[in-house]
């Protein structure tokens, strides 16, 4: 868990990873206004992930081809080929297996997470 600040409401919260930028309250809600806020927050989160996911792969030296304006990446590393959608974090290995999250993908590719300097 990491200390994060929500970019929507500016409140601190504990997030799963450093790329999580919206607190749980801003990710959803019950009233129409809360729902719209959550929907916009999710849309912004996916856009952020589409930008940050490829950056993280590059930082770890993982090669990929960009498809559909960055919505879909074909990742190749260590003889493995993976379809990866950074907006949602979903990935599917072409020889079987799937998951979610860029760091989970790196781990599945046998990479170790780089520590912050």
N, C-alpha and C positions, 0 to 999 in steps of 0.2 A: 504494500500500500504506500502511496505517495501523497504528500500534501499538495493540493491543487487549489487554484482559484477559478471559479466559474467565470467565463467570459460574458455570460448573460447577466447574472445578478451580482457578480463580484464577491460572492461569499466563499469562504474557505470550505473545503471538504476533503475527505480521504478518497483518492481515486485508485483504480487498479493499475494504471501505468501513467507515465509522464505525458502521454499524448491525449489523455482524457481531459477535456476542457470545459465540459458542462456538468453541473451538479445534478444529482438525480431529480431534484424538484424541477429543474428547467428542461429536463428530458421528457417530461410528460405531465399530465394533469387531468383534472376532471371537468372543469368548466370550459366553455368554448374558448375563452381567452387563454386559459392555461394550455389547452390542447394546441391552439395556434402557436403559442410560444414554444411548446415542446416540439411541435412539428418543424418550426423554423430552426430550433436548436439542433434537432436531428439532421436536418438538411445541411446546416453549417458544419456539424461534426463530420458528416460524410465527405463534404468538400475538403475539410481540414485533413481527413485521413487520405483522400486522393492525392493531396499534395505531400503529406509527410511520409506515407508508406514507401513511395519510390525513393525518397531521400534516405530513409533508413536502410533500404536494400543496398543503395549505392555506398553508404557508409560502411557496410559490411562486405563490400566487394562482390555482391551477387548480381549477375547479369540478367537482363530481362528485355523483352520487346514490348513496346507500348502499342496497344490496340484501342480503338474506340475512344480516341482523345484522352487516354489515361484511365478510363473506367475499367479496363481489363489489361492485365499484364501477363505475359507468358514468361515465367521465371525458369531459368535453367541454372542448376548448380549441382556439381558432383554427380553428373549423369542422370539427374532427376529433372523432370519437366512438370511444372505446376501452373495451373491456371489460377490467377489471384486477382480479386476485385478489391482494391484498396479502400474504396468508399465504405463497403460493408465489412471488410476484413476477411471475407470468405476466401478460402483456397481449397483447391481440389488437385491432388496428385493424379497424373494421367495413368499411373499404374495402380491406383487405389489409395484411398485415404483422403481425409479432408479435415478442415478445422477452421478456426477464425482467429484473426489477429496477426499482425506482422511479426511480433516477437515469437508467437507460437510457430509461425511459419519458419522463422530462422532456426528455432530449436529443432523442428522436424527435418530441416535440411542439414542438421548436425553442426550448426554454427553455435558459437558461444556469444552471449551478449557482451558487448563492449561496455566497459565501465566508464562513467563520466570522468573527465580529467579534473 
